[in-house]
Amino acid sequence: MVEDRGDTLHTQRNALDSGWVFDTSAGYSAASAPQPVRFLAEGRDASATIDSGLSGTPGFHNDGDNEITGIHVSNGDPTPRGLLGARVPELFQSGWRAFWTQQHGDNYTWEMLPARDRR
């Protein structure tokens, strides 16, 4: 799941827009429950920083730059067997890749890569 906190919530919580991983078989309501894992925190790129700096300027509208707008996981299979939901993804294995996109700012699409072994 990805979130767009909005400028007010960014300020109130001092936090970036984030991407979260939830275990759909877990219950999150109990105090002792496992917590979702944040795998991405998006800061501002150069264009979004300029845009934010102009906030409050008469006649200027700040788009609330950068938001995480999508995640896509695929092994590139163009056949019906490659349709979303046809197979369980094996991220970073057997050709499976993951991408996320940002809105506003410089509008990049980023590829997620596995963490390096730090041993």
C-alpha positions in Angstrom: 0.0 0.0 0.0 1.2 3.5 -0.7 0.0 6.8 0.9 -0.2 10.4 0.1 -0.2 12.2 3.4 -0.8 15.7 2.1 1.1 18.8 3.2 -0.7 19.3 6.5 -0.1 15.8 7.7 3.5 15.9 6.5 4.0 18.8 8.8 2.0 17.5 11.7 3.7 14.0 11.7 7.1 15.1 10.3 6.9 12.1 8.0 7.3 11.4 4.3 4.9 9.7 1.9 5.5 6.0 2.4 5.0 2.5 0.9 3.9 -0.2 3.3 3.8 -4.0 3.3 0.9 -5.6 5.0 0.5 -9.3 5.8 -3.1 -9.9 4.6 -3.4 -12.9 6.9 -2.4 -10.9 10.1 -4.7 -9.1 12.4 -3.4 -5.6 13.2 -6.0 -4.5 15.8 -4.3 -5.9 18.9 -1.6 -3.9 20.7 0.7 -6.9 20.4 0.0 -7.4 16.7 2.8 -7.3 14.2 3.3 -3.9 12.6 3.3 -3.2 8.8 6.7 -2.7 7.3 7.6 0.6 5.6 9.8 -0.2 2.6 9.8 3.2 1.0 9.9 6.8 2.2 9.7 9.4 -0.6 11.4 12.7 -0.1 11.2 15.7 -2.5 13.1 15.8 -5.8 14.5 19.1 -7.1 11.4 20.2 -8.9 9.1 19.4 -5.9 11.5 21.3 -3.6 11.2 24.5 -5.8 7.5 24.1 -6.0 7.2 23.8 -2.2 9.4 26.8 -1.7 7.0 28.9 -3.7 4.0 27.9 -1.5 2.2 31.0 -0.4 3.2 33.1 -3.4 0.2 35.0 -4.7 -1.3 33.2 -7.8 0.8 30.1 -7.3 -0.6 26.7 -6.6 1.6 24.1 -4.9 0.7 20.6 -6.2 1.8 19.0 -2.9 4.6 17.3 -4.8 5.8 14.1 -4.6 3.3 11.3 -4.2 3.9 7.6 -4.7 1.3 6.8 -7.2 1.7 3.2 -8.1 3.5 -0.1 -7.7 3.9 -2.7 -10.4 5.3 -6.2 -10.0 5.8 -8.3 -13.1 7.9 -11.0 -14.7 7.2 -9.4 -18.1 5.1 -12.4 -19.3 2.7 -10.9 -22.0 0.6 -14.1 -22.2 -2.7 -14.7 -20.3 -0.5 -16.5 -17.7 1.2 -13.2 -17.1 -2.0 -11.3 -16.1 -2.2 -9.7 -12.7 -3.3 -12.4 -10.2 -2.6 -15.4 -12.5 0.6 -16.3 -10.5 2.0 -15.4 -7.1 4.9 -13.1 -7.7 8.4 -14.3 -6.7 9.9 -10.8 -6.2 13.6 -10.5 -7.3 13.6 -14.2 -8.5 12.9 -15.9 -11.9 12.7 -12.5 -13.7 10.3 -10.8 -11.4 10.8 -7.1 -11.0 9.1 -4.3 -9.1 8.6 -0.6 -10.0 7.1 2.4 -8.3 6.1 5.8 -9.8 6.0 9.3 -8.4 3.5 12.0 -9.4 4.4 15.6 -9.9 8.0 16.7 -9.3 10.2 15.1 -12.0 7.7 12.2 -12.5 10.2 9.3 -12.4 9.5 5.6 -12.5 11.9 3.8 -10.1 12.9 0.1 -10.0 13.1 -1.5 -6.6 16.1 -3.7 -6.1 16.8 -6.2 -3.4 19.0 -5.2 -0.5 22.6 -6.0 -0.8 24.1 -8.7 1.4 26.1 -6.6 4.0 28.1 -9.5 5.4 
